[in-house]
Amino acid sequence: MANLEVELGALKLKNPVLAASGTFGFGEEYSSLIDLEKLGAIMVKGLTLKPRQGNPAPRITETPAGMLNAIGLQNPGLDAFLSRELPRLIDSHAAVIVNIAGDTEEDYITLARELSGVPGIVALELNLSCPNVKQGGILFGTSKMIMGRLITKVRGICPIPLIVKLSPNVTDITELAHAAEESGADIISLINTLKGMVIDIKSKRPLLGNITGGLSGPAIRPVAVRMVYDVYRSVKIPLIGMGGIMNLDDALQFFMAGARAVAVGAGNFVDPCAMPRLIDDLRSYLEKEGLQSVDEIVGSAQI
């Protein structure tokens, strides 16, 4: 049988299929439907130091071939995560990657320090699509200098694998990827959602309470595949690809573009069993093609 185990630097996973942060909560709603232990890892919902209520409603709307969301990082905060959510995830034998977010460098550093030594957490993922309140609201992930400084500081106190999640809302994502690598990132995940909006033509007002939101789903897949392809040529560290993955064919595009693992997001809303099915389909594909591992197709479409 084909071996689905993958190594992303020091991060070793049983298979390359992950639950994307923000689309899977903390796994509780899916645990009665699928075996969480079967997944490569769960990238939990973005976590902040203190609880957040999120943005005003409405916060989600469908779009052609996708969805627009403006949840606003609603989450229970660090203490509740450690006392309630993490023990349950550990009991399910899931590999846990914690996505952390904040308004200041100090927020990220504190979260990284508190989470890095906790049993059951295999890696941290920096959510850089957050406004730095000390820098006039500029997103951490849109400035090489601000992003690089943050990664360097977190790297200094984080002994476990550090993933940096890049925003596509930039002029040249390869420049940000290279800066992340130079600053100490072990792995790059891409892409986060594309900024968009929907207008309610009856009220003549933006439909979302936050006015704008993040576009995800199959609509962004070609953009995501292209960005993975470009970043693979620019850095030496492994990549996790995401953006509109609904089935095996979609995932294969990301592997062939250069991703060593993939994360399913909006696909979980359409089919809660999308990830287990993808894992089975990927194994069948490798065996049919006479391949021993996913490594044999990573970057195979590079020209």
C-alpha positions as CSV (number, residue, x, y, z in Angstrom):
1,M,0.0,0.0,0.0
2,A,1.1,3.6,-0.6
3,N,2.5,5.4,2.4
4,L,0.5,8.6,3.1
5,E,2.8,9.8,5.9
6,V,4.4,13.2,5.1
7,E,7.2,15.2,6.7
8,L,7.0,19.0,6.6
9,G,10.4,19.7,8.0
10,A,10.2,18.6,11.7
11,L,6.4,18.2,11.5
12,K,5.5,14.6,10.8
13,L,1.9,13.8,9.9
14,K,0.1,10.5,9.3
15,N,-1.3,11.9,6.0
16,P,-1.3,15.2,4.1
17,V,-5.0,16.1,4.5
18,L,-5.7,18.8,7.1
19,A,-8.7,20.7,8.3
20,A,-8.2,24.4,7.5
21,S,-8.4,26.8,10.3
22,G,-11.7,28.7,10.7
23,T,-13.8,26.0,8.8
24,F,-13.7,23.2,11.3
25,G,-14.1,25.0,14.7
26,F,-12.4,22.8,17.3
27,G,-13.7,19.6,15.7
28,E,-16.6,19.1,18.1
29,E,-19.4,19.5,15.5
30,Y,-17.7,17.0,13.2
31,S,-16.7,14.4,15.7
32,S,-20.0,12.5,15.5
33,L,-19.7,12.3,11.7
34,I,-16.0,11.5,11.1
35,D,-13.1,10.0,12.9
36,L,-10.9,13.0,13.8
37,E,-7.9,10.7,14.4
38,K,-7.9,9.8,10.7
39,L,-7.1,13.3,9.6
40,G,-3.5,14.5,9.1
41,A,-4.1,17.3,11.5
42,I,-6.8,19.8,12.6
43,M,-5.8,23.5,12.3
44,V,-8.2,24.8,14.9
45,K,-10.2,28.0,14.7
46,G,-8.1,31.2,15.1
47,L,-7.3,31.7,18.7
48,T,-6.8,35.0,20.6
49,L,-5.7,35.8,24.1
50,K,-9.2,36.9,25.2
51,P,-12.6,35.7,24.1
52,R,-14.0,37.5,21.0
53,Q,-17.6,37.8,19.9
54,G,-16.8,38.5,16.3
55,N,-18.3,40.9,13.8
56,P,-22.0,42.0,13.6
57,A,-24.4,39.8,11.6
58,P,-24.9,38.9,8.9
59,R,-21.5,37.3,8.7
60,I,-21.8,34.7,5.9
61,T,-23.2,34.7,2.4
62,E,-23.0,32.4,-0.6
63,T,-21.3,33.6,-3.8
64,P,-20.9,32.0,-7.2
65,A,-18.7,28.9,-6.6
66,G,-17.9,30.0,-3.1
67,M,-18.8,31.9,0.0
68,L,-17.9,35.2,1.7
69,N,-17.4,35.3,5.5
70,A,-16.7,38.0,8.0
71,I,-16.8,36.0,11.3
72,G,-14.3,38.3,12.9
73,L,-12.2,35.7,14.8
74,Q,-15.0,34.7,17.2
75,N,-13.4,32.3,19.7
76,P,-13.5,31.5,23.4
77,G,-10.0,32.7,24.2
78,L,-6.8,31.0,25.4
79,D,-8.0,29.9,28.8
80,A,-11.2,28.2,27.6
81,F,-9.3,26.5,24.7
82,L,-6.7,25.0,27.1
83,S,-9.3,23.9,29.7
84,R,-12.2,22.8,27.5
85,E,-11.3,22.4,23.8
86,L,-7.8,21.0,23.8
87,P,-8.5,18.1,26.2
88,R,-11.3,16.9,24.0
89,L,-9.2,17.1,20.9
90,I,-6.4,15.1,22.6
91,D,-8.9,12.5,23.7
92,S,-9.9,12.1,20.0
93,H,-6.2,11.4,19.1
94,A,-6.2,14.2,16.6
95,A,-3.0,16.0,15.7
96,V,-3.6,19.6,16.7
97,I,-2.2,22.7,15.0
98,V,-3.2,26.0,16.8
99,N,-3.8,29.0,14.6
100,I,-3.0,32.1,16.7
101,A,-4.0,35.7,16.0
102,G,-3.7,39.1,17.7
103,D,-3.7,42.9,17.5
104,T,-0.1,43.4,18.6
105,E,3.2,41.5,18.5
106,E,2.8,41.0,22.3
107,D,-0.5,39.1,21.7
108,Y,1.3,36.6,19.3
109,I,4.3,36.2,21.6
110,T,2.2,35.5,24.7
111,L,0.1,32.9,22.8
112,A,3.1,31.2,21.4
113,R,4.8,31.1,24.8
114,E,1.7,29.6,26.5
115,L,1.0,27.1,23.8
116,S,4.4,25.9,22.6
117,G,5.1,23.5,25.5
118,V,1.6,22.1,25.8
119,P,1.3,18.3,25.1
120,G,-0.9,17.5,22.1
121,I,-0.1,20.6,20.1
122,V,2.2,19.7,17.2
123,A,2.6,23.1,15.6
124,L,1.5,26.7,15.6
125,E,0.1,28.6,12.6
126,L,0.5,32.4,12.6
127,N,-2.7,34.1,11.2
128,L,-1.2,37.2,9.7
129,S,-4.4,38.6,8.3
130,C,-5.0,40.7,11.4
131,P,-4.6,44.5,11.8
132,N,-1.6,45.6,13.8
133,V,-3.2,48.2,16.1
134,K,0.2,49.7,16.9
135,Q,0.9,50.3,13.2
136,G,-2.3,52.1,12.2
137,G,-4.2,49.0,11.4
138,I,-1.9,47.6,8.7
139,L,-2.2,43.9,8.3
140,F,0.8,41.9,9.7
141,G,0.9,39.9,6.5
142,T,1.1,42.7,4.0
143,S,4.3,44.3,5.2
144,K,7.6,42.3,4.9
145,M,9.2,44.4,7.7
146,I,6.3,44.0,10.2
147,M,5.7,40.3,9.3
148,G,9.4,39.5,9.5
149,R,9.9,41.1,12.8
150,L,6.9,39.3,14.3
151,I,8.0,35.9,13.0
152,T,11.5,36.4,14.3
153,K,10.2,37.2,17.8
154,V,7.8,34.3,17.8
155,R,10.5,32.0,16.5
156,G,12.7,33.0,19.4
157,I,10.3,31.5,22.0
158,C,8.6,28.8,19.9
159,P,10.4,25.4,19.9
160,I,7.8,23.5,17.9
161,P,7.2,23.8,14.1
162,L,6.1,27.3,13.1
163,I,3.7,27.7,10.2
164,V,3.1,31.1,8.6
165,K,-0.2,31.6,6.8
166,L,0.1,34.1,4.0
167,S,-2.6,36.4,2.8
168,P,-3.2,36.6,-1.0
169,N,-4.2,40.3,-0.7
170,V,-0.7,41.5,-1.6
171,T,1.1,42.6,-4.8
172,D,3.8,39.8,-4.8
173,I,3.2,36.8,-2.5
174,T,6.7,35.4,-3.3
175,E,8.3,38.4,-1.6
176,L,6.3,37.7,1.6
177,A,7.1,34.0,1.4
178,H,10.8,34.6,1.1
179,A,10.7,37.1,4.0
180,A,8.8,34.5,6.1
181,E,11.5,31.9,5.4
182,E,14.3,34.2,6.2
183,S,12.7,35.2,9.5
184,G,12.4,31.6,10.7
185,A,9.2,30.0,9.4
186,D,9.4,26.2,9.1
187,I,6.4,25.9,6.9
188,I,4.2,28.2,4.8
189,S,0.5,27.7,4.4
190,L,-1.4,29.5,1.6
191,I,-3.7,31.0,0.8
192,N,-6.0,32.8,3.2
193,T,-9.2,34.2,1.8
194,L,-9.4,36.9,-0.8
195,K,-11.0,40.2,0.3
196,G,-14.4,40.8,-1.3
197,M,-17.9,42.1,-0.8
198,V,-21.5,41.6,-1.8
199,I,-24.1,44.3,-2.2
200,D,-27.8,43.7,-1.4
201,I,-29.4,45.4,-4.4
202,K,-32.8,45.7,-2.6
203,S,-31.4,47.7,0.4
204,K,-28.6,49.2,-1.7
205,R,-26.2,48.4,1.2
206,P,-23.4,46.0,1.7
207,L,-24.9,42.6,2.7
208,L,-22.3,41.7,5.4
209,G,-22.4,43.6,8.7
210,N,-18.6,44.1,8.4
211,I,-19.1,45.4,4.8
212,T,-16.3,43.2,3.4
213,G,-15.4,39.6,4.0
214,G,-13.1,36.8,3.0
215,L,-13.9,34.9,-0.2
216,S,-13.2,31.1,-0.1
217,G,-14.3,28.0,-2.0
218,P,-13.7,26.8,-5.6
219,A,-13.9,30.4,-6.9
220,I,-10.4,31.1,-5.5
221,R,-8.8,27.7,-6.4
222,P,-7.0,28.9,-9.6
223,V,-5.5,31.8,-7.7
224,A,-4.4,29.6,-4.8
225,V,-2.8,27.0,-7.2
226,R,-0.9,29.7,-9.0
227,M,0.4,31.2,-5.7
228,V,1.5,27.8,-4.5
229,Y,3.2,27.2,-7.8
230,D,5.1,30.6,-7.6
231,V,6.0,30.3,-3.9
232,Y,7.4,26.7,-4.4
233,R,9.9,28.2,-6.8
234,S,10.9,30.9,-4.3
235,V,11.5,29.1,-1.0
236,K,13.0,25.8,0.2
237,I,10.7,25.2,3.1
238,P,7.6,23.0,2.7
239,L,4.1,24.3,1.7
240,I,0.6,23.6,2.8
241,G,-1.8,24.5,0.0
242,M,-5.5,25.4,0.4
243,G,-8.3,27.2,-1.4
244,G,-11.3,25.6,-2.9
245,I,-10.3,21.9,-2.5
246,M,-13.4,19.8,-2.9
247,N,-12.1,16.5,-4.3
248,L,-9.0,14.5,-5.3
249,D,-8.5,16.3,-8.6
250,D,-8.4,19.6,-6.8
251,A,-5.9,18.4,-4.2
252,L,-3.7,16.9,-6.9
253,Q,-3.3,20.3,-8.5
254,F,-1.9,21.7,-5.3
255,F,0.5,18.8,-4.8
256,M,1.7,19.1,-8.4
257,A,2.1,22.8,-8.0
258,G,4.4,22.2,-5.0
259,A,2.3,21.7,-1.8
260,R,3.5,18.8,0.5
261,A,0.1,18.9,2.3
262,V,-3.3,20.3,1.7
263,A,-6.1,21.8,3.9
264,V,-9.8,21.5,3.2
265,G,-11.9,24.5,4.2
266,A,-15.2,25.4,2.5
267,G,-15.5,21.8,1.3
268,N,-16.3,20.7,4.8
269,F,-19.5,22.8,4.7
270,V,-20.6,21.1,1.5
271,D,-19.7,17.6,2.7
272,P,-18.6,16.9,6.3
273,C,-17.0,13.7,5.0
274,A,-14.9,15.4,2.4
275,M,-11.6,14.9,4.1
276,P,-11.9,11.1,4.9
277,R,-13.0,10.5,1.4
278,L,-10.1,12.6,0.0
279,I,-7.6,10.5,2.1
280,D,-9.0,7.3,0.7
281,D,-9.1,8.6,-2.8
282,L,-5.5,9.8,-2.5
283,R,-4.3,6.4,-1.4
284,S,-6.2,4.8,-4.3
285,Y,-4.7,7.2,-6.8
286,L,-1.1,6.6,-5.6
287,E,-1.6,2.8,-5.7
288,K,-3.1,3.0,-9.2
289,E,-0.2,5.1,-10.4
290,G,2.3,2.8,-8.9
291,L,3.6,5.5,-6.5
292,Q,4.9,4.9,-3.0
293,S,4.2,8.3,-1.5
294,V,2.9,11.8,-2.1
295,D,6.5,13.1,-2.3
296,E,6.7,11.6,-5.8
297,I,4.1,14.1,-7.2
298,V,5.0,17.2,-5.2
299,G,6.1,19.9,-7.6
300,S,5.7,17.6,-10.6
301,A,3.9,20.3,-12.7
302,Q,6.8,22.8,-12.3
303,I,8.2,23.8,-15.7
